[in-house]
Amino acid sequence: MPSLQLLNLGSDSIGEEGAQALAGALPSLPGLQELNLGPELYINSIFAEGAQALAGALPSLPGLKMLSLDGHSIGAEGAQALAGALPSLPSLQELDLGNNRIGAEGAQASAGALPSMPGLQVLNLYINSIGAEGAQALARLLPSMPSPQELDLGNNSTGAEGSQAPAEALPSMPGMQVLSLHNNSIGAESAQALAGALPALPGLQVLNLYINGVGRDGKAALRAAWGSRGDALRL
């Protein structure tokens, strides 16, 4: 099936062995544009070994535009293997590694691959325990994405320190449409930093900051900066 463009195996419980078998078949699908393997239950995840096998096959898919491994517990090792393969995907527009336990090391590896993906528009790294260190690594390289539209770093325990860095990087991404930093305990100071960046994001349509302890002053600053954009400011 060399002309196949979309392969959706989300929630199909392929596991490690299935991922390894799939990796062996991917070179026969040179026209593949979308590969979706998520979301998945923990017991059926591909884990690091499956991610490593897939990473070895990704260079055979230079036209791939969307890759989703949501919920596969690939860990830092799996993320590092994938990061090494991402430069071979110059057409990639959407990368979903949410809920994968990649930690700070995995986030740093993923960040290092961003400059090699000039077409990347959507990056999902929610629920990965990247912490402040991982968020700061991403923030340093987010400006290398020419046209980011959606960024999800929710549920990552970034804290105030880790959330300040992405806020400072936002003015370099005027095309951002959806930003989610929910459940990160960012606090009032980082909320005010985000509010200061909002005028540089004229196209931002959704800002999700649920469960962040931004306080009364933080909420006031955000609402004032959000202005008349609608009701998609989630505090």
N, C-alpha and C positions, 0 to 999 in steps of 0.2 A: 504494500500500500504506500508507494513512495509519494503519492499526491495527498496523503492525509494531512490535514491542517490543524485539527483539534482532537486532543486525546484527553478525556475526562475520566479519571479513575478515583475521584474523590469518594471517600467513605466506602471503598471497595475492599478494605482490609488486605492490602497486598503484602504488608510486612516486609521484613528484610529480604527474604528469599525472592519475593515477588519483585522488589525493587531491583535486585541484582539481575533477574531475568529480563525485566523491562530495559535495563541499561544495555543488555546485550542486543535488544531489538531496535533501540533508538537509531542507530546508524542507518537502518533501512527506511527511515522516515525523514529524509532530508528536507521535505517541505513543511514539517511541523511548525506551527506558529504558536500554539497554546498547549501547555502541559499542566494539567491540574490533578494533583494527588491529595488534595486536602479539602476540608478538614478531616481529621482521623481520630479515633479513640486510641488512648495510650497503648492498650494491649495489642493493637494492630499496626503500630508505628513502624517506620522503616529504620529508625535510629541512625546512629552515625555510620554504620557499615553500609546501609542502604543508600544514604546520602553520598558517601564516598564513591560507591559504584555509579550512581547517576552522574556525579561530577565528572567522572572519567568519560562519560558518553556525551556530555553537553557540547563539546567542540564540534560534534557532527551535526549540530542543529543551528547553523549560523543565522537562520531566519526566525528563530524563536522570539516571540513578542511578549508572552506571558508565562511565568513559572510560579506555581503555587505548591508549597510543601507544608501548608498550614497544619499544625498539630501533630507533627511526626517525631518529636523528641530527638532531633538530630544532634543536639548538644553543640558544644564549642568545636569539637573535632569535625563534625559534619558541616558546620557553618564555614570552617576554615577550608575544607575541601571544596565546597561550592564556591567560595570566594576566589579560589585559584582558577576556577573554570569560567567565572562570569566574564572576564575580558574577552572570551571567545564568542560572546553573544552581543554583538554591537547593535542589534535591532531590538533588544529587550526594552519593553515599556513598563511592565508591571512585575514586581518581585514581592511575593508573599511568603515570608518565613515566620509568620506569627505563631506563638505558642509552641516554641521549639526548644526552650531551655538553653539558648546559646550563650547566655551570660555575657560578661564584659568582653571576654576574649573573642567570642564569636561576633559580637557587635563591632569590635575593632577590625576584625578581618573583613567583615562585610563593608565597613566604611572604606577600607583600603581599595575595594573594588569599584567604588562609585565613579571615580574619574574615567574609568574605562567603559562606562555605560552612558554615552551622551544622550540617548533617547529615553532614559528611564523617567517615567512620570509618576508612578505609584510605588511607594515603598511601605510595606507593612511588617513591623517588628514587634507587635504588641505581645504582652505576656511572655517576656524572655529574660527577665531579671538582669537586664543589662547594667542597672545601677548608674551612678553618676559618671563613673569612668567610661562606660560604654556610650552614654549619651554625649559626653564631651568629645569622644573620638568621632562620632557621627557628625556632630555639629561642625567640627573642623573641616569636614569634607563635603557636607551638604551643598555648599556654594559651588562645588564642581558639577552639580547637576544643572544643566542649562534650562530645563523646563519642568521642574517638579510641580505636580498638581495635588497629590494626596500623600500625606505622611501620618502614619499611626505608630506612636511610641507609647501607647497607653499601657497601664499595669506593668511598669518596669522598675519601680522603686528608684527612680532617678533622684528624688528629693529636690530641694531648692537648688543645690549646687549643680546638679545635672540638668535641671530644666532651664537654668539661666543661659547656658551655652546655646541651645537651640533657639532661644528667644533672640539672642544677639545675631544669629545667622539668618533669621527670617527676612530681613530687608533685602537680602540678595536673591530672594525667591518670590518676585512679584506675581508670578502666575499661580501661586498656591491657592487651591480651592477648598480643600478639606484638611484640617489639622486636628489630630486627637492626641492629647496628653493626659487623659483621664487617669485618676487613681495613681498619682505619682507623688503626692504630698509636696507639691511645689511651693506652697506657702504664699503669703501676701507679696513679698518682695519680687519673686519671680513672676507673679501675676501682673504686677505693675510693669515689669520689664516687657512682658508680652503685650500689654496694653500699649506701650510705647512703640512697639513694632507694627501694630495693626495698620496705621496709616500707609505703610509701605506695601501692604497686601490688599490692593483694591479689589481683587477678584475672590478673596476669601469668602466662602459661602457658609461653611460649617466650622465651628470651633468648639471642641468637646473638652471641657475641663472639669467634668464631674469628679467628686470625691478628692479634692485637692487642698482643702483647708486654706483657701485663698483669703478668707476673712472679709469683713465688711468693706474695708478700704480697697482690697484687691478687686472685689466684685464691682464696686463703684467705678474704679478706673477702667475695668474691662467694658462695662456697659457704656460708659461715656465714649470710649474709643470705638466700640462696635457701631454705635450710632443707629442709623435706620436700615441696617442690612437685613433685618428680618428677625425671626425667632429661633435661629439655629445657633445661638450662643448658649451653650449648655454648662451651667454652673451648679 
